[in-house]
Amino acid sequence: MSKILIIDDERSIRNTMKDILVFESYEVDVAENAANGLSQIKENGYDLVFLDIKMANINGIQCLEMIIEEGFTMPVVMISGHGTIETAVECLKKGAFDFIEKPIDLNRLISVTKNALNQQNAEQKIVKTQPIKTTQPAAVTQMVGNSQKMQELRSLIEKIAPTEARVLITGENGSGKEIVARQIYEMSNRANEPFVEVNCAAIPSELIESELFGHEKGSFTSAIKNRTGKFEEANNGTIFLDEVGDMSLAAQAKVLRCLQENVISPVGSNKSIKINVRVITATNKDLRKEIELGNFREDLFYRLNVINLHVPKLDEHKEDIPLLVDYFSKIICQEQNIEPTKIFLPDAISELQAHTWNGNIRELRNVVEKLIILCEDKISGEDIKRFV
């Protein structure tokens, strides 16, 4: 279990972040100031540190410098309040891995945590022949549903998975694009090789090239050691570029070269590294419109869009809601140590099917979890009206 330390002088921020990360199955400690945080780092060691920029006495920048000077190499993510983004960027130059803004966004926090820990794991040379695990609950890593749209999607996945074709997965946020990517990987001939996931929207534009292709020590201010990029980590396996529509044009140019020549060049290096990677991408944007706006390269689009898979939004296959609710209920009750598994009555299912799911399957799972925590053993339609 990964160990995380949160250093922030605001109790509400510390507690909110801790609750979210503990739920995601991390071991989390907190510190109310930099001095205590540094002491805990020296005593316990951590895989990841979240560090508030503005604190009394020793501020976040000073604390970051002390962490680096002490020789600790765990990723440090800065926490920035409104109006401190310039300071946060300065922290990135000094060696921070990333930053998140207050108020804390749940999805952003989880995404940054996954990316930081994946980098830490890679630098500790975890065996690359094993897929990189995520910390998401099992409930969101499997395809559930027997509707016609889901059956058609499964059929397409079965056809394309054994090939080497590049796949562009489209669909709304929360519809299950990552699940589709993993299904393709698990049914592919590369299933015993690495699966490396990169959320392009969660990485600042000035760091995306280093994240994807690595960098040489000394190539820029915060490059205190060599770093292996995600493409090299995924060699012989599969790389999944989630939210590829948010990638900077500079990074797009490098990805295009990688796809054309099967080589990468770390930032600050003249050497070329030969790689063999299957590329799967996903986006919630209309890339053709992004091309018209000048935000996405047309030549890269055609390289990525060899096969397009569209994941339907939940409102288009509401007949799958009973199966999804049943599956989520079992998983969530197990995670929360609730026995026996709570039951959703028929009128509750009907209410859920009548609901508009703008957040798609992700929103449904969150609603099911809330109902399981707040309601009695049998969840009724009245419960749905009350809490949803």
Number of C-alpha atoms within 10 A of each C-alpha: 9 13 16 24 24 26 29 24 18 13 13 10 18 20 15 12 21 20 13 16 19 13 15 14 15 17 16 20 19 21 20 16 22 24 14 12 22 18 12 16 17 12 9 10 16 20 20 23 28 25 29 31 25 18 18 10 10 14 16 25 22 13 21 25 14 14 19 16 10 11 8 15 17 22 21 25 27 28 25 22 16 8 9 14 15 10 15 25 16 13 24 21 17 18 21 24 24 24 25 21 18 11 11 15 11 12 11 15 18 18 15 19 22 19 21 20 19 20 21 17 17 17 16 9 10 12 11 19 17 13 18 19 12 15 16 13 14 12 17 17 16 14 16 16 18 14 15 12 15 17 12 11 17 16 11 15 19 14 11 16 21 16 14 14 15 20 23 26 24 22 18 18 18 21 24 23 25 21 15 23 28 20 19 25 26 17 16 20 14 21 20 15 20 23 28 23 25 23 20 22 19 22 20 18 16 14 15 22 24 21 22 25 24 24 23 19 16 13 15 14 11 15 18 16 12 15 19 19 23 24 28 23 26 25 20 19 27 28 25 26 24 24 21 23 24 21 23 19 15 12 18 22 14 18 22 17 15 20 19 11 11 15 20 22 23 23 23 15 12 9 11 11 13 14 19 16 24 22 22 26 25 26 21 18 16 11 18 14 11 15 15 11 9 11 17 22 19 14 12 17 17 11 17 21 16 11 16 15 18 16 19 18 19 24 19 12 16 18 15 19 21 18 13 19 22 16 16 23 22 17 18 23 17 13 13 12 10 14 10 10 17 20 17 23 12 13 15 20 19 16 16 22 18 11 14 11 19 16 17 19 21 17 16 21 21 14 17 22 18 14 21 23 15 12 14 12 15 13 21 21 16 12 18 21 11 9 11 13
